[in-house]
């Protein structure tokens, strides 16, 4: 019997090869530091400096002038109108995004590619063009303009037109966040629930919705931020009626054009605060998703 086959022979020690490190991740330290420095410089110049300028100019004349600019009747109306439009547009996009994502990710049907193209349409069309579309539809000389005037219905230069324009430019956010998430999850859990006797509505509430809750919240946050900060489409359909159809971005433009810089930056600071809150919520959701993913991987590792 050979030594290799003898039960008393020491076990062969497997040779451990060093892990392969791709060339793209093994640059010299100075290259990595240079790239990091460039990224930080761009972030400082194009993000932090403008943000600091907004708050500096807003508080340049003191807190009293800042508060007066915020509680001004026109500014306060702009704030309330912005919140109202977002309160209507975001839930509408939430319903549409969930329904479209459910249909695209869980079913096969004719026109699926066309639906995906239509969802991406607002990303490829300028907001100003989308506002002009509503002017062509609901304006005095538009397709439905005469009928609307006969029935004393006003869409343009009023809240309904501003809501429609906001919905158009923001409806891809929720759907585009949920579609890849639902597609990666597959349909096995829903099919198992249906086999066990659950209805479609019960399957959605107890199986699908818990699996997409963080992605759904992420899409809603982005949709809300865009709805409150939209300028182009809303500017076309609003008519810029002071105290009636001006949202916060439009109010900033009017105040700036009137050389009322302190008030303009005061209102702009509220939008900047909204951006910071959105960024914080976005970071929290990303951290939460990573935490749950790592926990699930650890549980699977322990099970195996």
C-alpha positions as CSV (number, residue, x, y, z in Angstrom):
1,X,0.0,0.0,0.0
2,X,1.4,3.4,-0.9
3,X,1.9,6.2,1.7
4,X,-0.8,8.3,0.1
5,X,-3.4,5.6,0.6
6,X,-2.3,4.7,4.2
7,X,-4.7,5.8,6.9
8,X,-1.8,6.8,9.0
9,X,-0.5,9.3,6.4
10,X,-0.9,13.0,7.3
11,X,-3.8,14.6,5.3
12,X,-2.7,16.5,2.3
13,X,-2.7,20.3,2.8
14,X,-4.5,22.2,0.1
15,X,-2.5,25.0,-1.3
16,X,-4.3,28.3,-0.7
17,X,-4.0,30.7,-3.6
18,X,-4.0,34.4,-2.9
19,X,-7.2,36.1,-3.9
20,X,-7.2,37.5,-7.4
21,X,-7.2,41.3,-7.3
22,X,-8.5,42.9,-10.6
23,X,-6.1,45.4,-12.1
24,X,-8.8,48.1,-11.9
25,X,-8.8,48.0,-8.1
26,X,-5.0,48.0,-7.6
27,X,-4.0,51.5,-8.7
28,X,-1.3,53.3,-6.8
29,X,-2.3,55.2,-3.7
30,X,-1.8,58.6,-5.4
31,X,-4.3,57.7,-8.1
32,X,-7.0,56.8,-5.6
33,X,-6.3,60.0,-3.6
34,X,-6.4,62.1,-6.8
35,X,-9.8,60.6,-7.8
36,X,-11.2,61.1,-4.3
37,X,-9.9,64.7,-4.2
38,X,-11.5,65.5,-7.6
39,X,-14.9,64.1,-6.4
40,X,-14.7,66.0,-3.1
41,X,-13.7,69.2,-5.0
42,X,-16.7,68.9,-7.3
43,X,-19.0,68.2,-4.3
44,X,-17.7,71.2,-2.5
45,X,-17.8,73.6,-5.4
46,X,-21.1,72.6,-7.0
47,X,-23.1,71.4,-3.9
48,X,-21.8,72.7,-0.6
49,X,-20.8,76.2,-1.8
50,X,-24.2,77.0,-3.5
51,X,-26.0,75.6,-0.4
52,X,-24.0,77.8,1.9
53,X,-24.6,80.8,-0.3
54,X,-28.4,80.3,-0.2
55,X,-28.5,80.2,3.6
56,X,-26.0,83.1,4.0
57,X,-28.0,85.4,1.7
58,X,-31.2,84.3,3.3
59,X,-30.0,85.4,6.7
60,X,-27.9,88.4,5.5
61,X,-30.4,90.9,7.0
62,X,-31.0,89.0,10.2
63,X,-33.6,86.6,11.5
64,X,-36.3,89.2,11.6
65,X,-36.1,90.0,7.9
66,X,-36.0,86.2,7.2
67,X,-39.1,85.5,9.2
68,X,-40.9,88.5,7.6
69,X,-40.1,87.1,4.1
70,X,-41.4,83.7,5.1
71,X,-44.7,84.8,6.6
72,X,-45.4,87.3,3.8
73,X,-48.9,86.7,2.4
74,X,-47.7,85.8,-1.1
75,X,-44.9,83.6,0.2
76,X,-47.2,81.8,2.6
77,X,-49.7,81.2,-0.2
78,X,-46.9,79.9,-2.4
79,X,-45.9,77.5,0.4
80,X,-49.4,76.2,0.9
81,X,-50.0,75.9,-2.8
82,X,-46.8,73.9,-3.2
83,X,-47.8,71.5,-0.4
84,X,-51.3,71.2,-1.8
85,X,-50.1,70.2,-5.3
86,X,-47.6,67.7,-3.8
87,X,-50.4,66.3,-1.6
88,X,-52.4,65.5,-4.7
89,X,-49.7,64.6,-7.2
90,X,-47.7,62.2,-4.9
91,X,-50.6,59.9,-3.9
92,X,-51.8,59.8,-7.6
93,X,-48.3,58.7,-8.7
94,X,-48.1,56.3,-5.8
95,X,-51.3,54.5,-7.0
96,X,-50.1,54.6,-10.6
97,X,-46.6,53.5,-9.8
98,X,-47.7,50.5,-7.8
99,X,-50.3,49.4,-10.4
100,X,-47.9,49.8,-13.3
101,X,-45.1,48.0,-11.5
102,X,-47.3,45.1,-10.5
103,X,-48.6,44.7,-14.0
104,X,-45.1,44.9,-15.7
105,X,-43.2,42.8,-13.2
106,X,-45.8,40.1,-12.4
107,X,-47.6,39.6,-15.8
108,X,-47.0,39.2,-19.5
109,X,-49.2,41.1,-21.9
110,X,-49.2,42.8,-25.2
111,X,-48.1,46.4,-25.1
112,X,-45.7,45.9,-22.2
113,X,-42.8,47.6,-24.0
114,X,-45.1,50.5,-25.0
115,X,-46.1,51.0,-21.3
116,X,-42.4,51.0,-20.3
117,X,-41.7,53.6,-22.9
118,X,-44.6,55.8,-21.8
119,X,-43.4,55.6,-18.2
120,X,-40.0,56.9,-19.3
121,X,-41.4,59.6,-21.5
122,X,-41.2,62.5,-18.9
123,X,-37.5,61.7,-18.5
124,X,-36.9,62.4,-22.2
125,X,-39.2,65.4,-22.6
126,X,-38.4,68.9,-21.4
127,X,-40.7,70.0,-18.6
128,X,-41.4,73.2,-20.6
129,X,-42.6,71.1,-23.5
130,X,-44.9,69.1,-21.2
131,X,-46.4,72.3,-20.0
132,X,-46.9,73.5,-23.6
133,X,-48.8,70.3,-24.3
134,X,-51.4,71.2,-21.7
135,X,-51.6,74.6,-23.2
136,X,-52.4,73.1,-26.6
137,X,-55.0,70.8,-24.9
138,X,-56.7,73.2,-22.5
139,X,-55.9,76.7,-23.7
140,X,-58.4,79.1,-25.1
141,X,-57.5,78.0,-28.6
142,X,-56.7,74.4,-27.7
143,X,-58.5,71.2,-28.5
144,X,-60.8,71.4,-25.5
145,X,-60.6,75.1,-24.9
146,X,-63.9,76.1,-26.4
147,X,-65.8,73.3,-24.5
148,X,-64.1,74.3,-21.2
149,X,-65.1,77.9,-21.7
150,X,-68.7,77.0,-22.4
151,X,-68.9,75.0,-19.2
152,X,-67.0,77.6,-17.2
153,X,-64.2,75.1,-16.3
154,X,-60.7,76.5,-15.9
155,X,-57.7,74.2,-16.2
156,X,-54.9,76.5,-17.2
157,X,-53.7,79.3,-14.9
158,X,-55.3,77.5,-12.0
159,X,-54.6,74.7,-9.6
160,X,-55.9,71.8,-11.8
161,X,-53.5,72.6,-14.6
162,X,-50.6,72.9,-12.2
163,X,-51.5,69.5,-10.6
164,X,-51.7,67.9,-14.1
165,X,-48.3,69.3,-15.1
166,X,-46.8,68.1,-11.8
167,X,-48.2,64.6,-12.1
168,X,-46.8,64.3,-15.6
169,X,-43.3,65.2,-14.7
170,X,-43.2,63.1,-11.5
171,X,-45.1,59.9,-12.3
172,X,-42.0,57.8,-13.4
173,X,-40.3,58.0,-10.0
174,X,-42.4,55.5,-8.1
175,X,-42.8,53.1,-11.0
176,X,-39.1,53.2,-12.0
177,X,-38.1,52.4,-8.4
178,X,-40.5,49.4,-8.0
179,X,-40.3,47.7,-11.4
180,X,-36.7,46.4,-11.1
181,X,-37.3,45.5,-7.4
182,X,-40.4,43.5,-8.2
183,X,-38.7,41.8,-11.2
184,X,-35.8,40.7,-9.0
185,X,-38.2,39.2,-6.4
186,X,-40.0,37.1,-8.9
187,X,-43.5,35.7,-8.5
188,X,-42.8,32.6,-6.4
189,X,-44.2,34.0,-3.1
190,X,-47.3,35.4,-4.8
191,X,-48.0,32.1,-6.5
192,X,-47.5,30.2,-3.3
193,X,-50.0,32.5,-1.5
194,X,-52.6,32.0,-4.3
195,X,-52.1,28.2,-4.1
196,X,-52.8,28.4,-0.4
197,X,-56.1,30.2,-1.1
198,X,-55.3,33.8,-0.6
199,X,-57.1,36.3,-2.8
200,X,-55.2,38.7,-5.1
201,X,-55.9,41.7,-2.8
202,X,-54.8,39.7,0.3
203,X,-51.7,38.5,-1.5
204,X,-50.8,42.1,-2.4
205,X,-51.2,43.4,1.2
206,X,-49.5,40.5,3.0
207,X,-46.9,39.4,0.5
208,X,-46.0,41.9,-2.2
209,X,-46.3,45.2,-0.2
210,X,-44.0,44.1,2.7
211,X,-41.4,43.1,0.2
212,X,-41.4,46.4,-1.6
213,X,-42.1,48.8,1.3
214,X,-38.6,50.4,1.4
215,X,-38.4,50.8,-2.4
216,X,-41.9,52.3,-2.4
217,X,-41.0,54.8,0.3
218,X,-37.8,55.6,-1.6
219,X,-39.8,56.4,-4.7
220,X,-42.3,58.5,-2.9
221,X,-39.6,60.6,-1.3
222,X,-38.0,61.3,-4.7
223,X,-41.4,62.0,-6.2
224,X,-42.3,64.4,-3.5
225,X,-39.0,66.3,-3.8
226,X,-39.5,66.7,-7.5
227,X,-43.1,67.8,-7.1
228,X,-42.2,70.5,-4.7
229,X,-39.3,71.7,-6.7
230,X,-40.8,71.6,-10.2
231,X,-40.4,74.8,-12.1
232,X,-40.6,74.4,-15.9
233,X,-43.9,72.7,-16.5
234,X,-45.7,74.5,-13.7
235,X,-44.3,77.9,-14.9
236,X,-45.9,77.4,-18.3
237,X,-49.4,76.5,-17.0
238,X,-49.6,78.7,-13.9
239,X,-49.8,82.1,-15.4
240,X,-47.6,83.6,-12.6
241,X,-50.6,85.1,-10.8
242,X,-49.2,86.5,-7.6
243,X,-50.9,85.2,-4.5
244,X,-52.9,82.7,-6.5
245,X,-50.9,80.4,-8.8
246,X,-47.3,80.9,-7.7
247,X,-45.5,77.9,-6.1
248,X,-42.4,78.3,-4.1
249,X,-40.0,78.0,-7.1
250,X,-42.1,80.6,-9.0
251,X,-42.2,82.9,-6.0
252,X,-38.4,82.7,-5.8
253,X,-38.1,83.8,-9.4
254,X,-40.5,86.7,-9.0
255,X,-38.8,88.0,-5.8
256,X,-35.3,87.7,-7.5
257,X,-36.5,89.6,-10.6
258,X,-37.7,92.3,-8.3
259,X,-34.3,92.5,-6.7
260,X,-35.7,91.4,-3.4
261,X,-32.8,89.1,-2.9
262,X,-33.2,88.5,0.9
263,X,-36.8,87.4,0.5
264,X,-35.9,85.3,-2.6
265,X,-33.2,83.5,-0.8
266,X,-35.4,83.0,2.3
267,X,-38.0,81.1,0.3
268,X,-35.2,79.3,-1.6
269,X,-33.8,78.2,1.8
270,X,-37.0,76.3,2.5
271,X,-36.5,74.4,-0.7
272,X,-32.9,73.7,0.3
273,X,-34.1,72.4,3.6
274,X,-36.5,70.1,1.8
275,X,-33.6,68.8,-0.3
276,X,-31.5,68.1,2.9
277,X,-34.4,66.3,4.5
278,X,-34.9,64.3,1.3
279,X,-31.2,63.4,1.3
280,X,-31.4,62.3,4.9
281,X,-34.4,60.1,4.4
282,X,-32.8,58.7,1.2
283,X,-29.7,57.8,3.1
284,X,-31.7,56.2,5.9
285,X,-33.7,54.0,3.5
286,X,-30.5,52.9,1.7
287,X,-28.9,52.0,5.1
288,X,-32.0,50.2,6.2
289,X,-32.1,48.2,2.9
290,X,-28.5,47.2,3.3
291,X,-29.0,46.3,6.9
292,X,-31.9,44.0,6.1
293,X,-30.0,42.5,3.2
294,X,-27.0,41.7,5.3
295,X,-29.3,40.2,8.0
296,X,-31.0,38.0,5.5
297,X,-27.6,36.8,4.2
298,X,-26.4,36.0,7.7
299,X,-29.5,34.0,8.4
300,X,-29.0,32.0,5.2
301,X,-25.4,31.4,6.1
302,X,-26.3,30.1,9.6
303,X,-29.0,27.8,8.1
304,X,-26.5,26.3,5.7
